[in-house]
Amino acid sequence: MSRANEQVKADVCYNNTNVKLFGLNSGARYGQLTSIHHSIDDIEVMRGFGNIEILRQH
């Protein structure tokens, strides 16, 4: 599991804090950054966490 996901679990989910996380450009190229990270991975990991709601825009 990535360190960023571990921090979300420990700091947001375990403490049930009111935090909004936003993602953009899921799995698409973002200028010079290329497509090295895909949000589908984060969504799948966070589905296993408690106290988190995942919303998406169509």
mmCIF file of the N, C-alpha and C atoms, coordinates in Angstrom:
data_MODEL
# 
_entry.id   MODEL 
# 
loop_
_atom_site.group_PDB 
_atom_site.id 
_atom_site.type_symbol 
_atom_site.label_atom_id 
_atom_site.label_alt_id 
_atom_site.label_comp_id 
_atom_site.label_asym_id 
_atom_site.label_entity_id 
_atom_site.label_seq_id 
_atom_site.pdbx_PDB_ins_code 
_atom_site.Cartn_x 
_atom_site.Cartn_y 
_atom_site.Cartn_z 
_atom_site.occupancy 
_atom_site.B_iso_or_equiv 
_atom_site.pdbx_formal_charge 
_atom_site.auth_seq_id 
_atom_site.auth_comp_id 
_atom_site.auth_asym_id 
_atom_site.auth_atom_id 
_atom_site.pdbx_PDB_model_num 
ATOM 1   N N  . MET A 1 1  ? 0.850   -1.180 0.000   1.00 0.00 ? 1  MET A N  1 
ATOM 2   C CA . MET A 1 1  ? 0.000   0.000  0.000   1.00 0.00 ? 1  MET A CA 1 
ATOM 3   C C  . MET A 1 1  ? 0.892   1.238  0.000   1.00 0.00 ? 1  MET A C  1 
ATOM 4   N N  . SER A 1 2  ? 0.502   2.249  -0.730  1.00 0.00 ? 2  SER A N  1 
ATOM 5   C CA . SER A 1 2  ? 1.310   3.458  -0.802  1.00 0.00 ? 2  SER A CA 1 
ATOM 6   C C  . SER A 1 2  ? 1.223   4.261  0.488   1.00 0.00 ? 2  SER A C  1 
ATOM 7   N N  . ARG A 1 3  ? 2.242   5.047  0.724   1.00 0.00 ? 3  ARG A N  1 
ATOM 8   C CA . ARG A 1 3  ? 2.295   5.869  1.936   1.00 0.00 ? 3  ARG A CA 1 
ATOM 9   C C  . ARG A 1 3  ? 1.139   6.866  1.996   1.00 0.00 ? 3  ARG A C  1 
ATOM 10  N N  . ALA A 1 4  ? 0.767   7.437  0.859   1.00 0.00 ? 4  ALA A N  1 
ATOM 11  C CA . ALA A 1 4  ? -0.332  8.418  0.844   1.00 0.00 ? 4  ALA A CA 1 
ATOM 12  C C  . ALA A 1 4  ? -1.644  7.775  1.285   1.00 0.00 ? 4  ALA A C  1 
ATOM 13  N N  . ASN A 1 5  ? -1.914  6.561  0.821   1.00 0.00 ? 5  ASN A N  1 
ATOM 14  C CA . ASN A 1 5  ? -3.141  5.877  1.239   1.00 0.00 ? 5  ASN A CA 1 
ATOM 15  C C  . ASN A 1 5  ? -3.108  5.538  2.723   1.00 0.00 ? 5  ASN A C  1 
ATOM 16  N N  . GLU A 1 6  ? -1.948  5.198  3.225   1.00 0.00 ? 6  GLU A N  1 
ATOM 17  C CA . GLU A 1 6  ? -1.797  4.904  4.659   1.00 0.00 ? 6  GLU A CA 1 
ATOM 18  C C  . GLU A 1 6  ? -2.108  6.151  5.490   1.00 0.00 ? 6  GLU A C  1 
ATOM 19  N N  . GLN A 1 7  ? -1.693  7.305  5.009   1.00 0.00 ? 7  GLN A N  1 
ATOM 20  C CA . GLN A 1 7  ? -1.974  8.547  5.731   1.00 0.00 ? 7  GLN A CA 1 
ATOM 21  C C  . GLN A 1 7  ? -3.462  8.879  5.714   1.00 0.00 ? 7  GLN A C  1 
ATOM 22  N N  . VAL A 1 8  ? -4.134  8.622  4.619   1.00 0.00 ? 8  VAL A N  1 
ATOM 23  C CA . VAL A 1 8  ? -5.579  8.841  4.557   1.00 0.00 ? 8  VAL A CA 1 
ATOM 24  C C  . VAL A 1 8  ? -6.273  7.930  5.560   1.00 0.00 ? 8  VAL A C  1 
ATOM 25  N N  . LYS A 1 9  ? -5.868  6.681  5.613   1.00 0.00 ? 9  LYS A N  1 
ATOM 26  C CA . LYS A 1 9  ? -6.482  5.733  6.544   1.00 0.00 ? 9  LYS A CA 1 
ATOM 27  C C  . LYS A 1 9  ? -6.276  6.172  7.987   1.00 0.00 ? 9  LYS A C  1 
ATOM 28  N N  . ALA A 1 10 ? -5.048  6.517  8.340   1.00 0.00 ? 10 ALA A N  1 
ATOM 29  C CA . ALA A 1 10 ? -4.729  6.858  9.729   1.00 0.00 ? 10 ALA A CA 1 
ATOM 30  C C  . ALA A 1 10 ? -5.275  8.218  10.143  1.00 0.00 ? 10 ALA A C  1 
ATOM 31  N N  . ASP A 1 11 ? -5.123  9.220  9.292   1.00 0.00 ? 11 ASP A N  1 
ATOM 32  C CA . ASP A 1 11 ? -5.473  10.591 9.677   1.00 0.00 ? 11 ASP A CA 1 
ATOM 33  C C  . ASP A 1 11 ? -6.924  10.966 9.410   1.00 0.00 ? 11 ASP A C  1 
ATOM 34  N N  . VAL A 1 12 ? -7.542  10.335 8.422   1.00 0.00 ? 12 VAL A N  1 
ATOM 35  C CA . VAL A 1 12 ? -8.917  10.703 8.057   1.00 0.00 ? 12 VAL A CA 1 
ATOM 36  C C  . VAL A 1 12 ? -9.911  9.640  8.511   1.00 0.00 ? 12 VAL A C  1 
ATOM 37  N N  . CYS A 1 13 ? -9.698  8.407  8.092   1.00 0.00 ? 13 CYS A N  1 
ATOM 38  C CA . CYS A 1 13 ? -10.688 7.351  8.359   1.00 0.00 ? 13 CYS A CA 1 
ATOM 39  C C  . CYS A 1 13 ? -10.735 6.945  9.829   1.00 0.00 ? 13 CYS A C  1 
ATOM 40  N N  . TYR A 1 14 ? -9.594  6.673  10.438  1.00 0.00 ? 14 TYR A N  1 
ATOM 41  C CA . TYR A 1 14 ? -9.595  6.246  11.842  1.00 0.00 ? 14 TYR A CA 1 
ATOM 42  C C  . TYR A 1 14 ? -10.159 7.319  12.757  1.00 0.00 ? 14 TYR A C  1 
ATOM 43  N N  . ASN A 1 15 ? -9.890  8.590  12.433  1.00 0.00 ? 15 ASN A N  1 
ATOM 44  C CA . ASN A 1 15 ? -10.356 9.691  13.270  1.00 0.00 ? 15 ASN A CA 1 
ATOM 45  C C  . ASN A 1 15 ? -11.720 10.213 12.843  1.00 0.00 ? 15 ASN A C  1 
ATOM 46  N N  . ASN A 1 16 ? -12.270 9.676  11.756  1.00 0.00 ? 16 ASN A N  1 
ATOM 47  C CA . ASN A 1 16 ? -13.574 10.068 11.235  1.00 0.00 ? 16 ASN A CA 1 
ATOM 48  C C  . ASN A 1 16 ? -13.672 11.587 11.095  1.00 0.00 ? 16 ASN A C  1 
ATOM 49  N N  . THR A 1 17 ? -12.630 12.190 10.526  1.00 0.00 ? 17 THR A N  1 
ATOM 50  C CA . THR A 1 17 ? -12.601 13.634 10.352  1.00 0.00 ? 17 THR A CA 1 
ATOM 51  C C  . THR A 1 17 ? -13.359 14.043 9.093   1.00 0.00 ? 17 THR A C  1 
ATOM 52  N N  . ASN A 1 18 ? -13.803 15.283 9.075   1.00 0.00 ? 18 ASN A N  1 
ATOM 53  C CA . ASN A 1 18 ? -14.573 15.822 7.962   1.00 0.00 ? 18 ASN A CA 1 
ATOM 54  C C  . ASN A 1 18 ? -13.600 16.412 6.938   1.00 0.00 ? 18 ASN A C  1 
ATOM 55  N N  . VAL A 1 19 ? -13.126 15.582 6.037   1.00 0.00 ? 19 VAL A N  1 
ATOM 56  C CA . VAL A 1 19 ? -12.138 15.982 5.033   1.00 0.00 ? 19 VAL A CA 1 
ATOM 57  C C  . VAL A 1 19 ? -12.673 15.630 3.658   1.00 0.00 ? 19 VAL A C  1 
ATOM 58  N N  . LYS A 1 20 ? -12.459 16.521 2.709   1.00 0.00 ? 20 LYS A N  1 
ATOM 59  C CA . LYS A 1 20 ? -12.830 16.249 1.321   1.00 0.00 ? 20 LYS A CA 1 
ATOM 60  C C  . LYS A 1 20 ? -11.559 16.069 0.509   1.00 0.00 ? 20 LYS A C  1 
ATOM 61  N N  . LEU A 1 21 ? -11.477 14.980 -0.237  1.00 0.00 ? 21 LEU A N  1 
ATOM 62  C CA . LEU A 1 21 ? -10.341 14.711 -1.110  1.00 0.00 ? 21 LEU A CA 1 
ATOM 63  C C  . LEU A 1 21 ? -10.836 14.744 -2.547  1.00 0.00 ? 21 LEU A C  1 
ATOM 64  N N  . PHE A 1 22 ? -10.104 15.402 -3.409  1.00 0.00 ? 22 PHE A N  1 
ATOM 65  C CA . PHE A 1 22 ? -10.494 15.520 -4.808  1.00 0.00 ? 22 PHE A CA 1 
ATOM 66  C C  . PHE A 1 22 ? -9.408  14.941 -5.701  1.00 0.00 ? 22 PHE A C  1 
ATOM 67  N N  . GLY A 1 23 ? -9.830  14.248 -6.733  1.00 0.00 ? 23 GLY A N  1 
ATOM 68  C CA . GLY A 1 23 ? -8.900  13.741 -7.725  1.00 0.00 ? 23 GLY A CA 1 
ATOM 69  C C  . GLY A 1 23 ? -9.266  14.293 -9.084  1.00 0.00 ? 23 GLY A C  1 
ATOM 70  N N  . LEU A 1 24 ? -8.291  14.370 -9.958  1.00 0.00 ? 24 LEU A N  1 
ATOM 71  C CA . LEU A 1 24 ? -8.571  14.841 -11.304 1.00 0.00 ? 24 LEU A CA 1 
ATOM 72  C C  . LEU A 1 24 ? -7.681  14.115 -12.299 1.00 0.00 ? 24 LEU A C  1 
ATOM 73  N N  . ASN A 1 25 ? -8.119  14.126 -13.535 1.00 0.00 ? 25 ASN A N  1 
ATOM 74  C CA . ASN A 1 25 ? -7.367  13.505 -14.629 1.00 0.00 ? 25 ASN A CA 1 
ATOM 75  C C  . ASN A 1 25 ? -7.052  12.038 -14.345 1.00 0.00 ? 25 ASN A C  1 
ATOM 76  N N  . SER A 1 26 ? -8.053  11.310 -13.990 1.00 0.00 ? 26 SER A N  1 
ATOM 77  C CA . SER A 1 26 ? -7.848  9.904  -13.608 1.00 0.00 ? 26 SER A CA 1 
ATOM 78  C C  . SER A 1 26 ? -7.370  9.057  -14.781 1.00 0.00 ? 26 SER A C  1 
ATOM 79  N N  . GLY A 1 27 ? -6.146  8.613  -14.675 1.00 0.00 ? 27 GLY A N  1 
ATOM 80  C CA . GLY A 1 27 ? -5.606  7.713  -15.678 1.00 0.00 ? 27 GLY A CA 1 
ATOM 81  C C  . GLY A 1 27 ? -5.329  8.338  -17.021 1.00 0.00 ? 27 GLY A C  1 
ATOM 82  N N  . ALA A 1 28 ? -5.403  9.635  -17.082 1.00 0.00 ? 28 ALA A N  1 
ATOM 83  C CA . ALA A 1 28 ? -5.164  10.322 -18.352 1.00 0.00 ? 28 ALA A CA 1 
ATOM 84  C C  . ALA A 1 28 ? -3.859  11.101 -18.287 1.00 0.00 ? 28 ALA A C  1 
ATOM 85  N N  . ARG A 1 29 ? -3.327  11.412 -19.422 1.00 0.00 ? 29 ARG A N  1 
ATOM 86  C CA . ARG A 1 29 ? -2.100  12.209 -19.443 1.00 0.00 ? 29 ARG A CA 1 
ATOM 87  C C  . ARG A 1 29 ? -2.405  13.619 -18.956 1.00 0.00 ? 29 ARG A C  1 
ATOM 88  N N  . TYR A 1 30 ? -1.481  14.160 -18.218 1.00 0.00 ? 30 TYR A N  1 
ATOM 89  C CA . TYR A 1 30 ? -1.635  15.497 -17.670 1.00 0.00 ? 30 TYR A CA 1 
ATOM 90  C C  . TYR A 1 30 ? -0.397  16.311 -18.044 1.00 0.00 ? 30 TYR A C  1 
ATOM 91  N N  . GLY A 1 31 ? -0.382  16.794 -19.255 1.00 0.00 ? 31 GLY A N  1 
ATOM 92  C CA . GLY A 1 31 ? 0.739   17.584 -19.732 1.00 0.00 ? 31 GLY A CA 1 
ATOM 93  C C  . GLY A 1 31 ? 2.031   16.792 -19.729 1.00 0.00 ? 31 GLY A C  1 
ATOM 94  N N  . GLN A 1 32 ? 3.049   17.365 -19.190 1.00 0.00 ? 32 GLN A N  1 
ATOM 95  C CA . GLN A 1 32 ? 4.374   16.745 -19.142 1.00 0.00 ? 32 GLN A CA 1 
ATOM 96  C C  . GLN A 1 32 ? 4.462   15.618 -18.110 1.00 0.00 ? 32 GLN A C  1 
ATOM 97  N N  . LEU A 1 33 ? 3.472   15.492 -17.246 1.00 0.00 ? 33 LEU A N  1 
ATOM 98  C CA . LEU A 1 33 ? 3.534   14.498 -16.175 1.00 0.00 ? 33 LEU A CA 1 
ATOM 99  C C  . LEU A 1 33 ? 3.275   13.073 -16.665 1.00 0.00 ? 33 LEU A C  1 
ATOM 100 N N  . THR A 1 34 ? 2.696   12.901 -17.815 1.00 0.00 ? 34 THR A N  1 
ATOM 101 C CA . THR A 1 34 ? 2.323   11.606 -18.403 1.00 0.00 ? 34 THR A CA 1 
ATOM 102 C C  . THR A 1 34 ? 1.385   10.818 -17.496 1.00 0.00 ? 34 THR A C  1 
ATOM 103 N N  . SER A 1 35 ? 1.096   9.601  -17.867 1.00 0.00 ? 35 SER A N  1 
ATOM 104 C CA . SER A 1 35 ? 0.116   8.808  -17.105 1.00 0.00 ? 35 SER A CA 1 
ATOM 105 C C  . SER A 1 35 ? 0.828   7.772  -16.238 1.00 0.00 ? 35 SER A C  1 
ATOM 106 N N  . ILE A 1 36 ? 1.394   8.219  -15.140 1.00 0.00 ? 36 ILE A N  1 
ATOM 107 C CA . ILE A 1 36 ? 2.119   7.302  -14.254 1.00 0.00 ? 36 ILE A CA 1 
ATOM 108 C C  . ILE A 1 36 ? 1.270   6.852  -13.072 1.00 0.00 ? 36 ILE A C  1 
ATOM 109 N N  . HIS A 1 37 ? 0.120   7.457  -12.873 1.00 0.00 ? 37 HIS A N  1 
ATOM 110 C CA . HIS A 1 37 ? -0.703  7.135  -11.714 1.00 0.00 ? 37 HIS A CA 1 
ATOM 111 C C  . HIS A 1 37 ? -2.162  7.075  -12.163 1.00 0.00 ? 37 HIS A C  1 
ATOM 112 N N  . HIS A 1 38 ? -2.876  6.090  -11.711 1.00 0.00 ? 38 HIS A N  1 
ATOM 113 C CA . HIS A 1 38 ? -4.269  5.923  -12.101 1.00 0.00 ? 38 HIS A CA 1 
ATOM 114 C C  . HIS A 1 38 ? -5.155  5.924  -10.858 1.00 0.00 ? 38 HIS A C  1 
ATOM 115 N N  . SER A 1 39 ? -6.199  6.736  -10.867 1.00 0.00 ? 39 SER A N  1 
ATOM 116 C CA . SER A 1 39 ? -7.057  6.878  -9.691  1.00 0.00 ? 39 SER A CA 1 
ATOM 117 C C  . SER A 1 39 ? -7.815  5.599  -9.367  1.00 0.00 ? 39 SER A C  1 
ATOM 118 N N  . ILE A 1 40 ? -7.981  4.706  -10.325 1.00 0.00 ? 40 ILE A N  1 
ATOM 119 C CA . ILE A 1 40 ? -8.699  3.459  -10.047 1.00 0.00 ? 40 ILE A CA 1 
ATOM 120 C C  . ILE A 1 40 ? -8.000  2.669  -8.944  1.00 0.00 ? 40 ILE A C  1 
ATOM 121 N N  . ASP A 1 41 ? -6.682  2.758  -8.877  1.00 0.00 ? 41 ASP A N  1 
ATOM 122 C CA . ASP A 1 41 ? -5.938  2.098  -7.805  1.00 0.00 ? 41 ASP A CA 1 
ATOM 123 C C  . ASP A 1 41 ? -6.313  2.680  -6.449  1.00 0.00 ? 41 ASP A C  1 
ATOM 124 N N  . ASP A 1 42 ? -6.366  4.021  -6.363  1.00 0.00 ? 42 ASP A N  1 
ATOM 125 C CA . ASP A 1 42 ? -6.719  4.669  -5.103  1.00 0.00 ? 42 ASP A CA 1 
ATOM 126 C C  . ASP A 1 42 ? -8.147  4.342  -4.692  1.00 0.00 ? 42 ASP A C  1 
ATOM 127 N N  . ILE A 1 43 ? -9.054  4.322  -5.645  1.00 0.00 ? 43 ILE A N  1 
ATOM 128 C CA . ILE A 1 43 ? -10.452 4.026  -5.339  1.00 0.00 ? 43 ILE A CA 1 
ATOM 129 C C  . ILE A 1 43 ? -10.581 2.615  -4.775  1.00 0.00 ? 43 ILE A C  1 
ATOM 130 N N  . GLU A 1 44 ? -9.921  1.672  -5.380  1.00 0.00 ? 44 GLU A N  1 
ATOM 131 C CA . GLU A 1 44 ? -10.000 0.289  -4.902  1.00 0.00 ? 44 GLU A CA 1 
ATOM 132 C C  . GLU A 1 44 ? -9.424  0.142  -3.501  1.00 0.00 ? 44 GLU A C  1 
ATOM 133 N N  . VAL A 1 45 ? -8.329  0.816  -3.214  1.00 0.00 ? 45 VAL A N  1 
ATOM 134 C CA . VAL A 1 45 ? -7.728  0.747  -1.873  1.00 0.00 ? 45 VAL A CA 1 
ATOM 135 C C  . VAL A 1 45 ? -8.664  1.385  -0.858  1.00 0.00 ? 45 VAL A C  1 
ATOM 136 N N  . MET A 1 46 ? -9.194  2.555  -1.180  1.00 0.00 ? 46 MET A N  1 
ATOM 137 C CA . MET A 1 46 ? -10.041 3.279  -0.223  1.00 0.00 ? 46 MET A CA 1 
ATOM 138 C C  . MET A 1 46 ? -11.385 2.624  0.007   1.00 0.00 ? 46 MET A C  1 
ATOM 139 N N  . ARG A 1 47 ? -11.839 1.799  -0.915  1.00 0.00 ? 47 ARG A N  1 
ATOM 140 C CA . ARG A 1 47 ? -13.083 1.045  -0.675  1.00 0.00 ? 47 ARG A CA 1 
ATOM 141 C C  . ARG A 1 47 ? -12.944 0.128  0.536   1.00 0.00 ? 47 ARG A C  1 
ATOM 142 N N  . GLY A 1 48 ? -11.747 -0.274 0.844   1.00 0.00 ? 48 GLY A N  1 
ATOM 143 C CA . GLY A 1 48 ? -11.509 -1.137 1.997   1.00 0.00 ? 48 GLY A CA 1 
ATOM 144 C C  . GLY A 1 48 ? -11.412 -0.385 3.312   1.00 0.00 ? 48 GLY A C  1 
ATOM 145 N N  . PHE A 1 49 ? -11.322 0.937  3.267   1.00 0.00 ? 49 PHE A N  1 
ATOM 146 C CA . PHE A 1 49 ? -11.238 1.748  4.485   1.00 0.00 ? 49 PHE A CA 1 
ATOM 147 C C  . PHE A 1 49 ? -12.633 2.000  5.017   1.00 0.00 ? 49 PHE A C  1 
ATOM 148 N N  . GLY A 1 50 ? -12.746 2.197  6.314   1.00 0.00 ? 50 GLY A N  1 
ATOM 149 C CA . GLY A 1 50 ? -14.016 2.584  6.909   1.00 0.00 ? 50 GLY A CA 1 
ATOM 150 C C  . GLY A 1 50 ? -14.132 4.089  6.988   1.00 0.00 ? 50 GLY A C  1 
ATOM 151 N N  . ASN A 1 51 ? -15.324 4.593  7.231   1.00 0.00 ? 51 ASN A N  1 
ATOM 152 C CA . ASN A 1 51 ? -15.589 6.022  7.410   1.00 0.00 ? 51 ASN A CA 1 
ATOM 153 C C  . ASN A 1 51 ? -15.158 6.865  6.213   1.00 0.00 ? 51 ASN A C  1 
ATOM 154 N N  . ILE A 1 52 ? -15.372 6.350  5.022   1.00 0.00 ? 52 ILE A N  1 
ATOM 155 C CA . ILE A 1 52 ? -15.047 7.136  3.827   1.00 0.00 ? 52 ILE A CA 1 
ATOM 156 C C  . ILE A 1 52 ? -16.146 6.906  2.789   1.00 0.00 ? 52 ILE A C  1 
ATOM 157 N N  . GLU A 1 53 ? -16.523 7.964  2.123   1.00 0.00 ? 53 GLU A N  1 
ATOM 158 C CA . GLU A 1 53 ? -17.546 7.887  1.078   1.00 0.00 ? 53 GLU A CA 1 
ATOM 159 C C  . GLU A 1 53 ? -16.901 8.309  -0.231  1.00 0.00 ? 53 GLU A C  1 
ATOM 160 N N  . ILE A 1 54 ? -17.063 7.518  -1.251  1.00 0.00 ? 54 ILE A N  1 
ATOM 161 C CA . ILE A 1 54 ? -16.471 7.794  -2.564  1.00 0.00 ? 54 ILE A CA 1 
ATOM 162 C C  . ILE A 1 54 ? -17.576 8.243  -3.511  1.00 0.00 ? 54 ILE A C  1 
ATOM 163 N N  . LEU A 1 55 ? -17.423 9.435  -4.036  1.00 0.00 ? 55 LEU A N  1 
ATOM 164 C CA . LEU A 1 55 ? -18.383 9.995  -4.989  1.00 0.00 ? 55 LEU A CA 1 
ATOM 165 C C  . LEU A 1 55 ? -17.667 10.204 -6.304  1.00 0.00 ? 55 LEU A C  1 
ATOM 166 N N  . ARG A 1 56 ? -18.419 10.161 -7.385  1.00 0.00 ? 56 ARG A N  1 
ATOM 167 C CA . ARG A 1 56 ? -17.811 10.453 -8.674  1.00 0.00 ? 56 ARG A CA 1 
ATOM 168 C C  . ARG A 1 56 ? -18.776 11.267 -9.511  1.00 0.00 ? 56 ARG A C  1 
ATOM 169 N N  . GLN A 1 57 ? -18.214 12.055 -10.387 1.00 0.00 ? 57 GLN A N  1 
ATOM 170 C CA . GLN A 1 57 ? -19.010 12.882 -11.281 1.00 0.00 ? 57 GLN A CA 1 
ATOM 171 C C  . GLN A 1 57 ? -19.089 12.184 -12.622 1.00 0.00 ? 57 GLN A C  1 
ATOM 172 N N  . HIS A 1 58 ? -20.249 12.152 -13.196 1.00 0.00 ? 58 HIS A N  1 
ATOM 173 C CA . HIS A 1 58 ? -20.436 11.501 -14.497 1.00 0.00 ? 58 HIS A CA 1 
ATOM 174 C C  . HIS A 1 58 ? -20.170 12.453 -15.616 1.00 0.00 ? 58 HIS A C  1 
# 
